[in-house]
Amino acid sequence: MKVFVTICILLLVGLSFPLRAGEGGDGFCGIHNTSFQAGEMVTFKVYYTLAGAYFAAGEAVFNTGLERISGRPVYHVVGEGKTYSFYDKFFKVRDRYETYIDTATMQPLKFIRNMNEGGYKKYENVTFNKTTNAAITTDGVFKVPDCVQDVVSSVYYARNVDFSNLKAKDTIPFSLFLDNTLYRIYIRYLGKESIKTKYGKFRAIKFKPLLIKGTIFEGGEKMTVWVSDDGNHIPLRIESPISVGSVKIDMISYRNLRYPLSSLIDL
């Protein structure tokens, strides 16, 4: 079940698959936070589907706090994912991802990844120097653009996109740094629709990321993402085919949202 963390932590809103390596800035650099606040907590359940049957594989929880780094106020976001005890017998996952986001610029200052997936362990610590436009890791110093995201900060950055200014099929690009590599990312906005989940029925904003073909995912725009059509823009559902079967991620609980969840039409 390595796909559990691959999707739920790295792709919570489908934004962190690399399209192609490259340089350059973002199409919407300079966004300010209007969608979340310190104290927010959102929990997601991951389902694996095979032959039309759904199996609950695990959960991921995202918490947002307020701290300071070198005197600067930052949002400290922690994403933790784990498989349920039943799946631990086959592929145990205990992952923790952290990002420290400058509250003024919505740019990450530090990123930490601590993975433990089926016995495979990886630790990554990245510091972003905004003065020199560099990402400093244990493997060296890497040049990055002015406006660059990590895989967790990108989720919170994208939640602040003003979708009201977009037309269906518009694309939204930005830069992402992961595994000592700079990637150019985009998502395609598809419009709005209602979606029914086990939590309730929502008005939602719908989009697709462009995926590259790999060992788990098919290439093309086959992943679909829905976020709440209100000021919070929290992910509601993600669906994607994989090499065997498919996966679905649903929001199952929340706490301390910045605004009322007005997109919820019916429980």
Summary of the structure (lengths in Angstrom):
residues: 267
radius of gyration: 17.5
end to end distance: 30.6
largest distance: 53.3
contacts: 883
relative contact order: 0.20
helix: 9%
strand: 53%
